[in-house]
Amino acid sequence: MRSSNFSKNERIHKVQAALKEQRAELCLITNPVDLYYLTGLNLSSGKLLVHPRLALLFVDGRYIQVAEEKSAVPAVLDEADALLRFCERTEAKKIIFDPKATSFLQYQQFKMQIEGFQKKGRRRLSLIPDQELFQRMRLIKDAGELKALQRSAALLWKGYQHILRILKPGITEKDVAREFEIYCLQEGAEKLAFDPIIAFGPNSAMPHYRAGKAKWKKNQIVLIDIGVVLNQYHSDMTRTILPANCNPFLQKMYDTVLQAQRAALKMCRPGVKIGQLDLAARKVMKCMKLEPFFLHSLGHGIGLETHEFPRIRAVGADSDVQLEEGMVITVEPGLYVAGKGGVRYEDTIAITKNGYVNFSPRSG
């Protein structure tokens, strides 16, 4: 249930340092993944208030005993006005919240609590959305997280090898997905990171295809996108298997995808902007006149969730984010042509001081 790396509250201190840097008074955290990251507890609901000098976890009766015994920060029962009394104690006037993780209903509830609090003549409070602070909270992985991600990737690789062993003519996509899940659970995975994408032949042209009843024929391309969760940390990898006598166009797609990924990986080092990785991959595709068939972003952050900040693309809000040591991302160029098939090749990498380390064994 509890992470092993909470002895010094380093993560809470990191949030407090960010608050001081922004001259912010309080932040309200409700996302269960963020709560796990900061407290070490798996909570379906809860509220964590972090002040530059203090932090307090609010939980309901279901979690109060475990929170009091095992939380990395002090915990109290989430009674009426308890959260607002803490705000008053800190003399805060503004509460930062994550607009992406907070539902409109939660926002309305917090707002009503604050209005009721103020009617009693208490301190005036404002709710301020600030997505950047929350995006960066889990961006840089510590040593324990990097080890956990490596272990998750290693288990995933074993699962992929199992798929190769059972891939025989006549087996269905669903059978492969089911056998993969059973094997990974038996080997220690908590669950799959997402529904496996097992796509035979022309089905591989759909980037987010889900395994169906199609049976594999030996002359068909196979796209395999899989992930597992081990000790809370996610892994993600995609491989494409070409038939022995491959269609020349599919072979061209495959070779282009590998070259595009290598071009992007060469850019992976601290200080490089995310958008530059996407541009490097697209440059290769353009040279081969295949870029129009690249239908998604080049990758994404990964950690306690499969898809985390940032999104790796040359356009959009994340394009200017710079790579930093400790970031873990996927790099997954792909090409998809309806009626013919699709190719994707995805690795998970960690940015190091001078470059990167690949958690996904190379197989192409």
Number of C-alpha atoms within 10 A of each C-alpha: 11 16 18 8 16 17 8 9 13 13 18 22 18 14 21 22 15 16 20 15 10 10 10 17 20 27 26 19 22 22 20 17 19 20 20 20 22 26 25 21 21 20 20 13 14 18 20 23 20 24 25 21 13 15 19 19 26 21 22 15 10 11 19 18 15 11 24 16 10 16 21 26 19 16 23 18 19 16 11 9 13 13 23 19 14 16 21 15 9 15 14 18 15 16 20 22 22 20 15 13 16 15 12 11 9 12 14 11 12 15 15 12 15 20 15 13 17 14 10 8 8 14 16 15 19 13 17 15 15 15 14 10 17 21 14 13 18 22 19 18 19 15 11 12 20 19 13 21 29 22 19 24 27 17 21 27 22 15 23 21 12 16 18 12 9 13 16 14 12 11 15 21 23 19 18 23 20 14 14 23 21 14 16 24 16 10 13 14 22 15 17 21 21 15 17 23 24 27 32 26 22 18 24 29 23 20 20 14 16 16 21 17 10 17 18 19 16 17 15 22 25 25 28 25 22 25 27 30 29 25 18 24 24 27 32 29 24 24 20 22 17 19 16 10 10 13 14 9 11 20 15 13 23 22 13 25 26 21 16 27 25 16 19 24 20 12 20 24 19 18 12 15 21 26 21 19 25 26 18 19 28 24 16 21 23 13 10 12 11 19 18 12 16 21 14 13 16 27 23 20 23 26 25 23 15 19 17 17 21 23 22 28 22 20 14 10 12 16 18 16 16 16 23 20 17 20 24 29 28 26 27 27 29 30 26 24 19 12 12 15 23 28 31 26 24 25 23 25 24 26 21 17 10 10 17 20 14 17 23 20 12 10 8 10
